Amino acid sequence: MSFTKWLTVALIGVLSGAVPLARAGTISFDVNLDPFQEVPPHNTPAFGDAALTLDTVSGLVTITSGSYADLLGGATAVTINDAAVGANGPVILTLTLDTPGNISGTFSGNGMITAGQITDMEAGNTYINVRDSVFPSGEIRGQIVAATAPEPASAMLMCAGLFMSLAGLLVSRGILASSFRPQSVPSEKRIIRRVSSPSNPRAAQKQPEPPELRLRCESGALLRTEHRPPSRS
């Protein structure tokens, strides 16, 4: 197998085995919650964040992390609602408060949503809403947006690192070295030239040069020894 084929096959193997790929149909989302996204907005010090995944085939939504802090009242509910930025929408999923009644805490949960709600979530038209005793309709809110993908430069650096690792593996196993092994050079090569016959200029024949005109291989270099006629006194 040629070096190019070896490299292609091995690189595909490394990428398929070493690079963690997202499962088909699963999307990750991030959420930043604050009082200014509420409709109407509030002026409070509360804040929060969350991360979740969506299985676009089954419609399963799973909260992987969720927290809030500094609410003006004890938390009463956390929900996922269906609406775009600047609008209020219906509840499509009720999540679980891990410490109900606290002004700071965490939340979790999972549940199924419909095909239309899957489309809205992918388009950024759903949000998480944290309600409390002071703001029953919600004190902090955050749109659910797809997690940021790796930058092109980061992806290129990752691929470059994988390529260098693969090259090192091939060298260690002798695959890369053998692909670039130089061909052996004959120790002696006679130079053949065409000469014209004096009697018939069109006639040509191959004759060897004098033994002195040869290519010799010494210490890996080709040296040419030229024939020089004897000097005349």
C-alpha positions, 0 to 999 in steps of 0.5 A: 500500500502506498504512503498516501493510502496508508496516511488516508486510512490511518487518518480516518481511523484516528479521527473516528476514534479520537475525536468525540463526535456528537450523537446524531440528532442531539444538539447542545444549548446554553442559557444565560438568565437575567432580569432584563430579558423578562417582558417587561424587564426588571431591575434586580441583581438576580442572575443564572445560567443553564445548559441542556441537550435536545434529541431532535429525533425523540424530542427529549430535553435534558437539563445538564446544569442549571443555577440561579442566585440573588432572587428578590424572593424565594424561587417557586418554579422553573419552566421552559416556555415557547416564544421568541425574544421580546415576547411571552409564551406558554409553558412547554416543560416544567423543570425541578427546583432542587431547593424550592423557596431559596433565593439561590439554588439549582434546578434540573429535569427532563421531558418531551416536547413536540415536533413544532417545539423542537423547531422553535428551540432550534430557531432560538424561540424558546426560553427558561423562566425562573419565578419567585414569590416577588415576581410570580411571572418570572424574575429572570429569563434566558433564551435557549441558544445553540452552544457555540461551535469551535472556531475554525482556527481551533478546529485547524489546530486540532486537526494539525495536532492529530496529523502530527500524532499520526505521522509520529505513529507511522514513523515509529512503525517504519511506514513513513520512513520506508515510503521515502527510502531513496533508491539504490544507486549503482556503484558504477555506470558506464556512459554511452554516447553516439558517434558518427562514422567518418565514412558515413556521417549518417551512420551512428553506433553506440560505443563506450567511453574510455574507462576513465570516463565513468560515474562512480558512487563514493560516500553517497555522492556521484563523482565524474572522472573525465578522460584527458588526452596526454599532453604533447611536448 
